[in-house]
Amino acid sequence: MRADIEGVDEANRALGDELKRLGNLSERFVTKAAISIESNTMPYVPVDTSTLLNSSYRTVTRKGEGFEGKMGYGVDYAGYVHDAPGTLKGTNTPRDPSAPGRGDFWDPTGAPDFLTKGVEDFVQHDLDKILQSEFGA
């Protein structure tokens, strides 16, 4: 299921602008970028049963003369969790008062807009390193 998720389009546009100057991208570069975005996103994914976290996927496909990467989460509710307001974050509100072992909402590092935050972290911390290693840019 594909869902439109708030904030991701803007983050993807910023990433796309950064990459346009490179022209067609190599499969290796796109794969490294997708893996890095996935790893930057995972700390923000809220964990209850780990179903959402474990539904992560990434693909790299040929597009024209270059390659395109996609990364996301495959469970139907991923978009709803991403777009949740996060008003309970930091309030120590239990997910299920009858089962305190399930932890609190958004505990410990989970955050709304987790995909957007992962892309932003990638651009801020990892993109230049990957560009340098792949293109000497």
C-alpha positions as CSV (number, residue, x, y, z in Angstrom):
1,M,0.0,0.0,0.0
2,R,1.3,3.4,-0.9
3,A,0.4,6.4,1.2
4,D,1.1,10.1,0.8
5,I,2.9,11.1,3.9
6,E,3.3,14.7,5.0
7,G,6.7,16.3,4.9
8,V,8.4,13.6,2.9
9,D,7.8,15.3,-0.5
10,E,9.6,18.4,0.7
11,A,12.5,16.4,2.1
12,N,12.7,14.4,-1.1
13,R,12.7,17.6,-3.2
14,A,15.6,19.0,-1.2
15,L,17.5,15.7,-1.7
16,G,16.6,15.7,-5.4
17,D,17.9,19.3,-5.8
18,E,21.2,18.3,-4.2
19,L,21.6,15.3,-6.5
20,K,20.5,17.0,-9.8
21,R,24.0,18.4,-10.4
22,L,25.4,14.9,-10.5
23,G,23.3,13.8,-13.5
24,N,22.6,10.0,-13.8
25,L,23.4,8.2,-10.6
26,S,25.2,4.9,-10.3
27,E,23.4,1.9,-8.9
28,R,26.1,1.6,-6.2
29,F,25.5,5.3,-5.1
30,V,21.7,4.9,-5.1
31,T,22.0,1.7,-3.1
32,K,24.4,3.3,-0.5
33,A,22.0,6.3,-0.2
34,A,18.9,4.1,0.3
35,I,20.7,2.0,2.9
36,S,21.9,5.2,4.7
37,I,18.4,6.8,4.6
38,E,16.9,3.6,6.0
39,S,19.5,3.5,8.8
40,N,18.9,7.2,9.6
41,T,15.1,6.6,9.7
42,M,15.1,3.6,12.0
43,P,15.9,5.3,15.3
44,Y,12.8,7.5,14.9
45,V,10.4,4.6,14.1
46,P,8.3,3.9,17.1
47,V,8.6,0.4,18.4
48,D,5.8,-1.6,20.0
49,T,5.8,-5.0,18.5
50,S,8.5,-4.2,15.9
51,T,6.1,-4.9,13.0
52,L,6.4,-1.4,11.6
53,L,10.2,-1.4,12.0
54,N,10.6,-4.9,10.4
55,S,8.4,-3.9,7.4
56,S,11.2,-1.6,6.1
57,Y,12.0,-2.1,2.4
58,R,14.2,-0.5,-0.2
59,T,14.5,-1.0,-3.9
60,V,16.9,0.2,-6.6
61,T,15.7,0.1,-10.2
62,R,17.0,1.4,-13.5
63,K,15.4,4.6,-14.6
64,G,16.4,5.9,-18.0
65,E,20.2,5.9,-18.0
66,G,20.5,6.1,-14.2
67,F,18.9,4.5,-11.2
68,E,16.2,5.3,-8.7
69,G,15.9,4.2,-5.1
70,K,12.9,3.9,-2.9
71,M,12.7,3.2,0.8
72,G,9.7,2.9,3.0
73,Y,7.7,0.8,5.4
74,G,5.2,-1.7,4.1
75,V,2.6,-2.1,6.8
76,D,-0.7,-0.5,6.0
77,Y,-0.6,1.8,9.0
78,A,2.9,3.2,8.4
79,G,1.5,6.5,7.0
80,Y,-0.8,7.0,9.9
81,V,2.0,6.6,12.4
82,H,4.3,8.9,10.4
83,D,1.6,11.6,10.2
84,A,0.5,11.2,13.9
85,P,0.6,14.4,15.8
86,G,2.9,13.0,18.5
87,T,1.1,14.9,21.3
88,L,1.8,12.1,23.7
89,K,5.6,12.1,23.1
90,G,7.5,12.7,26.3
91,T,4.3,12.5,28.5
92,N,5.1,9.0,29.9
93,T,1.6,7.9,28.8
94,P,1.5,4.1,28.7
95,R,0.5,2.5,25.4
96,D,-1.7,0.1,27.4
97,P,-2.2,0.7,31.1
98,S,-3.1,-2.9,31.6
99,A,0.2,-4.0,30.1
100,P,2.9,-1.6,31.4
101,G,5.6,-3.7,29.7
102,R,4.6,-2.4,26.4
103,G,6.2,1.0,27.3
104,D,5.0,4.5,26.6
105,F,3.8,6.2,23.4
106,W,6.7,7.2,21.2
107,D,9.1,5.6,23.7
108,P,12.1,5.7,23.7
109,T,13.3,7.6,20.6
110,G,10.3,7.1,18.3
111,A,9.0,10.3,16.7
112,P,6.3,11.4,14.3
113,D,7.6,12.3,10.8
114,F,10.2,9.5,11.1
115,L,10.7,9.2,7.4
116,T,11.2,13.0,7.0
117,K,13.6,13.1,9.9
118,G,15.6,10.2,8.4
119,V,16.0,11.9,5.0
120,E,16.9,15.2,6.7
121,D,19.6,13.4,8.8
122,F,20.9,11.7,5.7
123,V,21.3,15.0,3.9
124,Q,22.9,16.6,6.9
125,H,25.3,13.8,8.0
126,D,25.8,11.2,5.3
127,L,25.2,12.6,1.8
128,D,28.5,14.4,1.5
129,K,30.5,11.4,2.8
130,I,28.8,9.1,0.2
131,L,29.3,11.7,-2.6
132,Q,33.0,12.0,-1.6
133,S,33.5,8.2,-1.6
134,E,31.7,7.7,-4.9
135,F,32.5,10.8,-7.0
136,G,35.3,12.6,-5.1
137,A,32.8,15.5,-5.2
